[in-house]
């Protein structure tokens, strides 16, 4: 595991100065690194979370969020690697693997408007605007993702995702997530809009430029985002990212208090 730069610190307020009890059990979550070919090379889709949010407020992140219990619905029409394959990649049960893949696709749709699904196992929708009402209902938890796909006659395209990493929030933090990271190419014809109340702005950006913005103080990055952007930048192209063979293991950082800031130490 690479070392984090000395400049990558977090506000001391993110973690209580004294433990309030045993570590919180992490909640399962999924994050998707959307990539595309830009005019100057590979770009990633980034959201700046609204300042003041309970978790990672003001931070620049990839689309993602917690698993909804309904994401485990096995009635979903599915194309691509079977749940058992995903389970082997993320060292989890096939049941949880279904939920993680569905959460990844659902959260990406909710937060960016990008939908990794199509009318058949070999197609992807090119325009997601007809599903705007369903998107809002998904955000409001008035509709399950499985029900949405069934109502619209859509097949989840698990084959468009690639497993990337597994980050677990340090035990010192009051809100913890066991987050599986995926990568996916923006489907042809679709647009990422970032129309979510959880983000103050959204942008496609070259990883190198996002890292430069962080270094200049224009963006705040969590360690998993910094590491992922660095990895994608080093690979250099969409093809290399999608073809990357990854051995995924849990990464559980430690937090060290250093005066008014927190330093994150990777294993």
C-alpha positions as CSV (number, residue, x, y, z in Angstrom):
1,X,0.0,0.0,0.0
2,X,1.3,3.4,-1.0
3,X,2.0,6.1,1.7
4,X,-0.2,9.1,1.9
5,X,1.4,12.5,1.5
6,X,2.1,14.6,4.7
7,X,-0.2,17.3,3.5
8,X,-3.2,14.9,3.5
9,X,-4.7,15.6,6.9
10,X,-8.3,15.7,8.2
11,X,-10.0,18.1,10.6
12,X,-9.6,17.0,14.2
13,X,-13.4,17.5,14.7
14,X,-14.1,14.4,12.5
15,X,-13.2,12.1,15.4
16,X,-14.1,12.6,19.1
17,X,-11.0,13.4,21.2
18,X,-11.9,10.6,23.7
19,X,-13.6,7.3,22.8
20,X,-17.3,7.2,23.6
21,X,-17.6,3.4,23.4
22,X,-16.6,0.4,21.3
23,X,-16.0,0.9,17.6
24,X,-19.2,1.3,15.5
25,X,-20.0,-1.6,13.2
26,X,-19.3,-0.5,9.6
27,X,-22.3,-0.2,7.3
28,X,-21.9,-1.9,3.9
29,X,-21.6,0.7,1.0
30,X,-20.6,0.9,-2.6
31,X,-18.8,3.6,-4.6
32,X,-18.4,3.8,-8.4
33,X,-15.5,5.6,-10.1
34,X,-17.1,6.7,-13.4
35,X,-14.5,7.3,-16.1
36,X,-14.5,8.5,-19.7
37,X,-12.1,9.6,-22.4
38,X,-11.7,13.4,-22.4
39,X,-10.0,15.7,-24.8
40,X,-6.7,15.4,-22.8
41,X,-7.0,11.9,-21.5
42,X,-9.0,9.9,-18.9
43,X,-11.4,11.8,-16.7
44,X,-13.3,10.8,-13.6
45,X,-16.6,12.1,-12.4
46,X,-16.4,13.9,-9.0
47,X,-19.0,15.3,-6.6
48,X,-18.3,17.8,-3.8
49,X,-20.4,16.8,-0.8
50,X,-22.4,19.6,0.8
51,X,-20.6,21.2,3.7
52,X,-22.0,20.3,7.0
53,X,-23.1,16.8,6.1
54,X,-22.6,14.3,8.9
55,X,-20.1,12.2,6.9
56,X,-17.4,13.7,4.6
57,X,-19.1,17.1,4.4
58,X,-17.3,19.4,2.0
59,X,-15.1,16.5,0.6
60,X,-14.8,15.6,-3.1
61,X,-15.9,12.0,-3.7
62,X,-17.1,9.6,-6.3
63,X,-20.8,8.7,-6.5
64,X,-21.8,6.1,-3.9
65,X,-23.6,5.4,-0.7
66,X,-24.9,2.8,1.8
67,X,-26.6,-0.5,0.8
68,X,-30.4,-0.5,1.1
69,X,-31.7,-3.8,2.4
70,X,-33.9,-4.0,-0.7
71,X,-30.7,-4.0,-2.9
72,X,-30.4,-7.7,-2.0
73,X,-33.5,-8.6,-4.0
74,X,-32.4,-11.5,-6.2
75,X,-35.3,-11.0,-8.6
76,X,-33.3,-8.4,-10.5
77,X,-32.7,-9.2,-14.1
78,X,-28.9,-9.5,-14.3
79,X,-26.2,-9.6,-17.0
80,X,-22.6,-10.2,-16.3
81,X,-20.5,-12.0,-13.7
82,X,-22.6,-14.0,-11.3
83,X,-23.0,-13.0,-7.7
84,X,-20.6,-15.8,-6.7
85,X,-17.8,-14.2,-8.8
86,X,-18.4,-10.8,-7.1
87,X,-18.4,-12.6,-3.7
88,X,-15.0,-14.1,-4.4
89,X,-13.6,-10.6,-5.4
90,X,-15.0,-8.9,-2.3
91,X,-14.6,-11.8,0.1
92,X,-18.3,-11.7,1.1
93,X,-21.4,-13.8,0.7
94,X,-23.2,-14.1,-2.7
95,X,-26.2,-12.4,-1.0
96,X,-24.2,-9.4,0.0
97,X,-22.5,-9.4,-3.4
98,X,-25.9,-8.9,-5.1
99,X,-26.7,-6.0,-2.7
100,X,-23.3,-4.4,-3.3
101,X,-23.6,-4.5,-7.1
102,X,-27.2,-3.3,-7.0
103,X,-26.3,-0.5,-4.6
104,X,-23.4,0.5,-6.9
105,X,-25.7,0.9,-9.9
106,X,-28.5,2.4,-7.9
107,X,-26.3,5.0,-6.1
108,X,-24.6,6.0,-9.4
109,X,-28.0,6.6,-11.0
110,X,-29.3,8.5,-8.0
111,X,-26.3,10.8,-7.7
112,X,-25.2,11.2,-11.3
113,X,-28.1,10.2,-13.5
114,X,-25.9,7.5,-15.1
115,X,-27.7,4.1,-15.4
116,X,-25.8,0.9,-16.0
117,X,-28.7,-1.0,-17.3
118,X,-30.5,-1.7,-20.6
119,X,-33.5,-3.2,-22.3
120,X,-31.4,-6.4,-22.9
121,X,-28.3,-8.2,-21.6
122,X,-26.3,-6.6,-24.5
123,X,-27.7,-3.0,-24.5
124,X,-27.5,0.1,-22.4
125,X,-30.0,2.9,-22.2
126,X,-28.7,6.0,-24.1
127,X,-31.0,8.5,-22.5
128,X,-32.0,8.4,-18.8
129,X,-34.2,11.4,-18.8
130,X,-37.4,9.3,-19.1
131,X,-36.6,7.8,-15.7
132,X,-36.4,11.1,-13.9
133,X,-39.5,10.5,-11.8
134,X,-38.2,7.0,-10.8
135,X,-34.9,8.5,-9.9
136,X,-36.5,10.9,-7.5
137,X,-38.6,8.0,-6.0
138,X,-35.4,6.0,-5.5
139,X,-33.7,8.9,-3.7
140,X,-36.8,9.2,-1.5
141,X,-36.7,5.4,-0.8
142,X,-40.3,5.3,-2.1
143,X,-39.2,2.7,-4.8
144,X,-36.8,-0.2,-4.6
145,X,-34.2,-0.6,-7.3
146,X,-35.5,-4.1,-8.2
147,X,-39.0,-2.7,-8.7
148,X,-37.8,0.1,-10.8
149,X,-35.9,-2.3,-13.2
150,X,-38.8,-4.6,-13.4
151,X,-41.3,-1.9,-14.1
152,X,-39.2,-0.5,-16.9
153,X,-38.1,-3.9,-18.3
154,X,-34.4,-3.2,-17.7
155,X,-31.5,-5.6,-17.1
156,X,-28.8,-4.6,-14.7
157,X,-25.4,-4.6,-16.5
158,X,-23.0,-6.0,-13.9
159,X,-20.6,-6.7,-16.7
160,X,-20.0,-2.9,-17.0
161,X,-18.5,-2.8,-13.5
162,X,-15.0,-3.8,-12.4
163,X,-14.0,-4.5,-8.8
164,X,-11.4,-2.0,-7.6
165,X,-10.9,-1.7,-3.8
166,X,-12.4,-2.2,-0.3
167,X,-11.9,0.6,2.2
168,X,-13.2,0.4,5.8
169,X,-13.6,3.6,7.8
170,X,-11.1,3.7,10.7
171,X,-12.5,2.3,14.0
172,X,-12.0,5.7,15.7
173,X,-14.7,7.4,13.6
174,X,-18.3,7.7,14.8
175,X,-19.7,6.9,11.3
176,X,-18.2,3.9,9.6
177,X,-18.6,2.2,6.2
178,X,-17.3,-0.9,4.7
179,X,-17.1,0.4,1.1
180,X,-16.5,-1.6,-2.0
181,X,-15.1,0.5,-4.9
182,X,-16.0,-0.3,-8.5
183,X,-15.0,1.4,-11.8
184,X,-17.2,1.8,-14.8
185,X,-17.0,3.5,-18.2
186,X,-19.7,6.2,-18.9
187,X,-22.1,4.5,-21.3
188,X,-22.3,6.0,-24.8
189,X,-25.0,8.7,-25.1
190,X,-25.4,9.2,-21.3
191,X,-24.5,12.3,-19.4
192,X,-23.5,12.6,-15.7
193,X,-25.4,15.5,-14.2
194,X,-24.6,15.4,-10.5
195,X,-28.2,16.5,-9.8
196,X,-28.3,15.4,-6.2
197,X,-29.0,17.4,-3.0
198,X,-26.0,15.8,-1.4
199,X,-23.5,17.6,-3.7
200,X,-22.8,21.3,-4.1
201,X,-21.1,20.8,-7.5
202,X,-20.1,18.1,-9.9
203,X,-17.4,17.9,-12.5
204,X,-15.5,15.6,-14.9
205,X,-11.9,16.1,-14.3
206,X,-8.5,14.5,-15.1
207,X,-7.2,12.7,-12.0
208,X,-4.0,14.7,-12.2
209,X,-6.0,18.0,-12.2
210,X,-8.1,16.9,-9.3
211,X,-5.0,16.0,-7.3
212,X,-3.5,19.4,-8.3
213,X,-6.6,21.1,-7.0
214,X,-6.3,19.2,-3.7
215,X,-2.6,20.2,-3.4
216,X,-3.6,23.8,-4.0
217,X,-6.3,23.7,-1.4
218,X,-9.2,23.9,-3.9
219,X,-10.5,20.4,-3.1
220,X,-10.6,18.3,0.1
221,X,-10.0,14.6,-0.4
222,X,-10.5,11.6,1.8
223,X,-7.6,9.1,1.7
224,X,-9.5,6.5,-0.4
225,X,-10.3,9.2,-3.0
226,X,-6.7,10.4,-3.1
227,X,-5.3,6.9,-3.5
228,X,-7.9,6.0,-6.2
229,X,-7.3,9.1,-8.2
230,X,-3.5,8.5,-8.0
231,X,-4.0,4.9,-9.2
232,X,-6.2,5.9,-12.1
233,X,-3.8,8.7,-13.1
234,X,-0.9,6.3,-13.1
235,X,-2.7,3.9,-15.4
236,X,-3.4,6.8,-17.7
237,X,-6.2,5.5,-19.9
238,X,-9.7,4.2,-19.8
239,X,-8.6,0.9,-21.4
240,X,-5.9,0.4,-18.8
241,X,-8.2,1.1,-15.9
242,X,-10.9,-1.3,-17.2
243,X,-8.3,-4.0,-18.0
244,X,-6.5,-3.7,-14.6
245,X,-6.6,-7.0,-12.7
246,X,-7.1,-6.2,-9.1
247,X,-6.6,-8.3,-6.0
248,X,-9.1,-6.7,-3.5
249,X,-8.4,-6.8,0.2
250,X,-9.8,-4.8,3.1
251,X,-7.9,-1.6,3.8
252,X,-8.5,-0.3,7.3
253,X,-6.5,2.9,8.0
254,X,-5.6,4.1,11.4
255,X,-6.0,7.7,12.7
256,X,-3.3,9.5,14.6
257,X,-4.1,12.8,16.3
258,X,-1.4,15.5,15.5
259,X,-2.3,18.7,17.2
260,X,-5.3,20.3,15.4
261,X,-5.4,17.7,12.6
262,X,-5.7,14.0,12.1
263,X,-3.2,12.0,10.1
264,X,-4.3,8.8,8.4
265,X,-1.9,5.9,8.4
266,X,-2.4,3.1,5.9
267,X,-1.5,-0.5,6.6
